[in-house]
């Protein structure tokens, strides 16, 4: 990307990224590729839950700071990102338009909003893991205490 434009870098775990998905170009028949990113659970922008929405960035790079299991996605700071998800009815079936094509739910956001939402979602997720680990440690300590105070079993 050109350095004269400001980029926003979004970092997600590699499990949320599909890279170099091949497809045939409709006009030329030539095989081309694209990337797809699915937003993690807990991604909320302006009160709207955009978990599992997807977007297609031009570039996906190995993360420079988080290690091999993460991907950095550069986005132009002043260009909207279109988040898309298949629209579903109350029963979970795809909604179709008059032509029989599947309807997409589209949310347009700025890259800085998206970065902030992903980071907040990640922080909340990691905090929940800390809470679960704390609960597990307390349960283990309680079991140890109970085992020490239990009466010996006659054999």
C-alpha positions as CSV (number, residue, x, y, z in Angstrom):
1,X,0.0,0.0,0.0
2,X,1.1,3.6,-0.5
3,X,2.7,5.2,2.6
4,X,1.2,8.6,1.8
5,X,-2.2,7.5,2.9
6,X,-3.0,6.8,6.5
7,X,-3.8,3.1,7.3
8,X,-5.6,1.6,10.2
9,X,-4.3,-1.9,11.1
10,X,-6.7,-4.5,12.4
11,X,-5.3,-7.6,14.0
12,X,-7.3,-10.8,14.3
13,X,-6.6,-14.5,14.9
14,X,-5.8,-16.5,11.8
15,X,-8.9,-18.6,12.4
16,X,-11.0,-15.6,11.4
17,X,-9.2,-15.1,8.1
18,X,-9.4,-17.0,4.8
19,X,-6.6,-16.0,2.4
20,X,-6.2,-16.4,-1.3
21,X,-9.7,-17.8,-2.1
22,X,-9.7,-18.6,-5.8
23,X,-12.5,-17.8,-8.2
24,X,-12.8,-17.5,-12.0
25,X,-13.1,-14.0,-13.4
26,X,-16.5,-13.8,-15.2
27,X,-15.1,-11.8,-18.1
28,X,-11.7,-13.4,-18.7
29,X,-12.1,-16.8,-17.1
30,X,-8.7,-16.1,-15.4
31,X,-8.3,-17.4,-11.9
32,X,-8.1,-14.6,-9.3
33,X,-8.0,-14.6,-5.5
34,X,-9.6,-12.6,-2.7
35,X,-9.3,-12.6,1.2
36,X,-12.2,-12.8,3.6
37,X,-12.3,-11.8,7.3
38,X,-15.1,-12.9,9.6
39,X,-15.6,-10.7,12.7
40,X,-15.3,-12.5,16.1
41,X,-18.2,-13.0,18.5
42,X,-18.6,-9.9,20.7
43,X,-17.8,-7.3,18.0
44,X,-20.2,-4.4,18.7
45,X,-20.2,-1.1,16.8
46,X,-22.5,1.7,18.0
47,X,-24.7,-0.8,19.8
48,X,-25.0,-3.0,16.7
49,X,-23.7,-6.6,17.1
50,X,-21.7,-7.3,14.0
51,X,-20.3,-10.6,15.2
52,X,-19.8,-13.0,12.2
53,X,-20.2,-10.3,9.6
54,X,-17.6,-10.5,6.9
55,X,-15.5,-8.2,4.7
56,X,-12.9,-8.7,2.0
57,X,-9.7,-6.8,2.5
58,X,-7.1,-6.4,-0.3
59,X,-4.2,-7.4,1.9
60,X,-3.7,-9.8,4.8
61,X,-0.2,-9.9,6.4
62,X,1.3,-12.1,9.1
63,X,1.1,-10.1,12.4
64,X,4.3,-8.1,13.2
65,X,3.6,-7.9,16.9
66,X,1.2,-10.7,18.0
67,X,3.0,-13.7,16.5
68,X,2.3,-16.3,13.8
69,X,-1.3,-17.1,14.9
70,X,-2.5,-13.6,14.1
71,X,-3.0,-11.6,10.9
72,X,-2.6,-7.8,10.4
73,X,-5.1,-6.2,7.9
74,X,-4.3,-2.8,6.6
75,X,-7.3,-0.6,5.8
76,X,-7.4,2.9,4.4
77,X,-8.4,5.2,7.3
78,X,-10.7,7.3,5.2
79,X,-12.5,4.5,3.3
80,X,-15.6,2.8,4.6
81,X,-15.6,-1.0,5.2
82,X,-18.7,-2.8,4.2
83,X,-19.5,-5.6,6.6
84,X,-21.8,-8.2,5.1
85,X,-23.8,-11.1,6.4
86,X,-26.6,-13.2,4.9
87,X,-30.0,-12.0,6.0
88,X,-32.0,-14.8,7.7
89,X,-35.7,-14.9,8.7
90,X,-37.0,-15.8,12.2
91,X,-36.6,-19.5,11.5
92,X,-33.0,-19.1,10.3
93,X,-33.7,-19.5,6.6
94,X,-32.1,-17.3,4.0
95,X,-34.1,-14.3,2.9
96,X,-34.5,-14.1,-0.9
97,X,-35.3,-11.0,-3.1
98,X,-37.7,-10.9,-6.0
99,X,-35.0,-12.4,-8.3
100,X,-34.3,-15.3,-6.0
101,X,-30.9,-13.9,-4.9
102,X,-30.0,-14.1,-1.2
103,X,-30.4,-10.8,0.6
104,X,-27.3,-9.4,2.4
105,X,-27.4,-7.4,5.6
106,X,-24.8,-4.6,5.1
107,X,-23.3,-2.4,7.8
108,X,-20.9,0.4,6.7
109,X,-18.2,1.4,9.2
110,X,-15.0,3.4,9.3
111,X,-11.8,1.3,9.9
112,X,-11.1,3.1,13.3
113,X,-14.5,2.1,14.6
114,X,-13.9,-1.5,13.4
115,X,-10.5,-1.7,15.1
116,X,-11.9,-0.3,18.4
117,X,-14.8,-2.8,18.4
118,X,-12.6,-5.8,17.6
119,X,-10.1,-4.7,20.4
120,X,-12.9,-4.2,22.9
121,X,-14.4,-7.6,22.0
122,X,-11.0,-9.3,22.5
123,X,-10.5,-7.6,25.9
124,X,-13.9,-8.8,27.0
125,X,-13.2,-12.3,25.8
126,X,-9.8,-12.4,27.6
127,X,-11.4,-11.0,30.8
128,X,-14.0,-13.8,30.7
129,X,-11.2,-16.4,30.4
130,X,-9.5,-14.8,33.4
131,X,-12.8,-15.1,35.3
132,X,-13.2,-18.7,34.3
133,X,-9.6,-19.5,35.3
134,X,-10.2,-17.8,38.7
135,X,-13.4,-19.8,39.2
136,X,-11.5,-23.0,38.4
137,X,-8.7,-22.2,40.8
138,X,-11.2,-21.5,43.6
139,X,-13.1,-24.7,42.9
140,X,-9.8,-26.7,43.0
141,X,-8.8,-25.1,46.2
142,X,-12.2,-25.9,47.7
143,X,-11.9,-29.5,46.7
144,X,-8.4,-29.7,48.3
145,X,-9.7,-28.2,51.5
146,X,-12.7,-30.6,51.6
147,X,-10.4,-33.5,50.9
148,X,-8.1,-32.5,53.8
149,X,-11.0,-32.2,56.2
150,X,-12.9,-35.3,55.1
151,X,-12.9,-38.3,57.4
152,X,-10.6,-41.1,56.4
153,X,-12.4,-44.0,54.7
154,X,-12.1,-47.4,56.4
155,X,-10.8,-50.2,54.2
